[in-house]
Amino acid sequence: MLTISQLAAYAGVTVRAVRHYHARGLLPEPERDASGYRRYDAAAVVELVRIRTLAGAGVPLSRVRELLTAGEEEFAAAIEDVDRRLRAEIRERQRHREQIARLAAGESLALPPEAAAYLGRMRGFGFPDRLIEIERDSWILLAAQMPAEVPVFMAIKHAQLDDETLRRLYLDIGDLIDCTPHDPRLPALADRVAAFIEAVAVGSEGVPDDHPVSDELVALLDAAFVEFFPCAPQLFRLLEERGWTGWTNIRRLETTPAGSR
């Protein structure tokens, strides 16, 4: 007859594991002898080895008892089910490893790879860190709501970076990121933004928007821009004076016909 320590040693597990299997009802707990010790026989060793083998193969402890008493066909079906679960867990772990690898490579948390590549181009063009932070947070928000559309949007953004006029406009916006609402450069910036948007509007007239962003997400993205850009409300007011409203989704203000109320 064996003590619990001897039983654990024979089966290649710890005493703590034996006690855990007792608590889970997997291994019967024998009565104590006259000396107050629990004694185990050879059958307990065999049962403990079977439990250890199943647990070591990845079988959840909640299913070990089922498999210990299962018939041949039932056992095979249960093992196949456990194998499917393990394969799914492996795929999930692999996805986790890929995310960790991207983070280790310097990419921001929750940022799609396409957006990370875009931010890298912005750094290469000399955009200030604060403006890159705005872009980063905006893409995290957008990707959370519209993940399938990210590649399409990113293609547009890369094309915009290739446009020297727009790139220069972005850089100048970045230079004003900490300016006050009364900064004398803001009206000229609003003129340039309005002129660029006007040109884009003329060029895209009649072209449908196949990937519209919801009003709620637009409002959230605009709020994020305002949070980073203290003079954004003043810039928005200046743009409205020039006939445009919004930022993430800039659109022409509707004019009221003369004499109407």
N, C-alpha and C positions, 0 to 999 in steps of 0.2 A: 504494500500500500504506500502511496506517495503523498507527501505534503504538497501544499499549493506551489511552493517554490520548485520542488522537484518536477511537478506536473508541467509548470511553465517551461522549465529547462528542456524537458523531453520534447515538448511541442515546438520549441523555438519561439516563444512569445514571452512577454513580461508578466509579472504577477498582476500588475495593474490591468493588463488586457484580460486576464482570466476573470478578474473581479468584474470588469465591464461586461464580459459575456454572461456572467451570472446575472448581473443587473438587467440585461436585455432579455433574459429568459432563453438564451441559446444553449447554455451549458448547465445541466442540472447541478445544483449545489448540494453536496452530500451532508449528512448529519455529522455533528462533531463527535469525536470519540471520548473516552473517559478522561483523557488529558485536556480536552477542550480544543483539539485540532481537527480540521477537516482532512479526511483521507480519501485519496482518489485511486481508482483501479485502472487497469489497462484500457478498458472501454472508454474511460474519460479521456485518456491520451489520444485514442483514435478519433474520438468525436472532436476534440480540440484541434487536432491537425486538420480535420475536414473543414472546420470553421475557419481556421487560419488560411487555408488554401483558397476557399471561396472569397473571403474578405480581401486577400492579397491579389486576387484576380479582378478586383474592382466590383464585386457583387455588393450592393448596399446591405448593411446589416439587417435592414428591415425585410430583406428577402432571403436571408441565409437560412432561416428556419424552414421556409417553404421548400428550398432546394434540398435541404438535408433529408426531407421525407418524401421527395417527389419520385414518381416512377420514371422510367427511362424516357418516354416520349414527353412527359411533362417537364422533365429536367432539361431536355434538349431545347424545347420551346422557350423555357425561361432563360436559358443561357443565350439563346439567339436574341431575345429581347434585351438582355443586359448588354450584349455586344453592340446592338444598335444604339443604346444610350451612351456607351463609351465612345463610339465613333462620333456621335453628335458632340460630346464633350470635347473630344480631340479637335474637331473643327472649330469649336468655340474658343478653345485655348489658342489655337493657331491664329485666329483673328485677333485675340488679345496680344499675342506676340508681335503681330504685324503692327498693331497700334503702338505698342511699347517701342518698337524699332523706329517708327516715325517720330515719336516723342524724343527718343535718344538722338535722332538726327537733327533735332532743333525745331521741329514743327510744333505748332501750338496745339494745346488740348482741344479736341472736338473740331479741328479744322480739316476740311476735305483736302486731299492731296493736290487737287487742281488749284484750290485757293492758295495753298502754301507755295506752289510754284509761282503764282501770280504775285504774291507778296515778295518773293525773292526777286522778281523782275523790278518791282517798285524800289527795293533797296538798291538794286543795281543802277537805277536812274537817279538815285540820290534823294528820294522822298524822305521827309523827316519821320522819325520814329512814331511821333504822335499820330500823324496821318495814317501810317501803316497800322497802328493799333485800331483806329476807327474802322479801316477796311477789314481787319481781322475779325473784330467783334461783329461787324455787319454780316460777314460771310458765315460766321458760326450761327447767327440767328436765321439767316436765309436757308442754310443747308439743313437746319433742324426742321424747317417747315416744308421745304421744296427740294429734297435731296436729288430727285431725278432730273431736275432742271439745272443743277449746278454746272454740268459741262457746257450747256448752251450759253448760260450767262457768262461763264469764264471765257468762252470764245469771243464774246462781245467785248469783255473787259480787256483781253489781250489786244484786240484790234484797236481799242481806244488808246492803249499805251503806245501803239505804233503811230498814232496820229500826233505829230509834233505839236500842233496847235493845242489840242486837248491836254497833252502831257504837260505843256508849259502852264496851262491854266491850273491843272492839278497842283503843280509845284508852287505856284503863286498862292493858291488857297492854303497850302501847307505853311507858307511863310507867314500867313495871317492867323494861324490857328490860336495864338494867344493874344490877339489884338483886342482892344476895347471896342464897344459898339460905336464909338465916335471916331474911330480911326479914319483919317481922310482918304485912305486907299480903298475903302470899301465900295464907294459909288463906282469907281472905275472897274473894280472887280465885278460888280453886279452888271455893269454894261457888257463886259466880255462874256460873262456867263449867259446873259440874255441873248447876245448876238450868236453865240455858239448854238444854243438851244433852238433859236429861230432857224438857223441853217439846217440843223438836224431835222427839225419838224418839216421843213419844206422838202427835204430829200426823202423822208419816210412817209409823206402824205399818201393815204390810201392803203398803206401796208398794215395788215392786221397784227395785233399783238398776240402771238400764239402761246405766250407764257406769262400771263398777267400775275402780278403779285397782289395778294389780298390787301384791302384797305387797312386791316388790323396790323399786318406785317409792315406795311408802308409807314404807318404811324409809329411803330416800334423802332424802325430803322431811323426815321427822322429824329425821334427822341434821343437815340444813341448819338447821332451827329451833334445835336444841340448840347448834349452833356459834355462832349469833347471840345466843342467849338463855341466858346462863350459869346462871340458876336454873331452866331448863326441867326438868332431872331431878327437882328437888324439887317442881315443879308437877305433874309426871307422878305422883309418889308420892302427893301430896295428892289427886289425882283418883282414883287407885286406891283410896284409903281411902274415897272417896265412891262407889265402884262403877263407875268408868269407866277404860278403858285406851286408850293411844294418843293421837295428836294429829291427824295428817292424816286418819286414819280412826278417830275416837273411837267406841268400841263398849262396850257394857255388859259388865262382867265376869260370867262364869258363876259362879253360886253352887253350892256343894257341898251336897247334901242332908245333913241332920243324921244322924249315925251312920254315914255312909259313909266309906270309907277310900280 
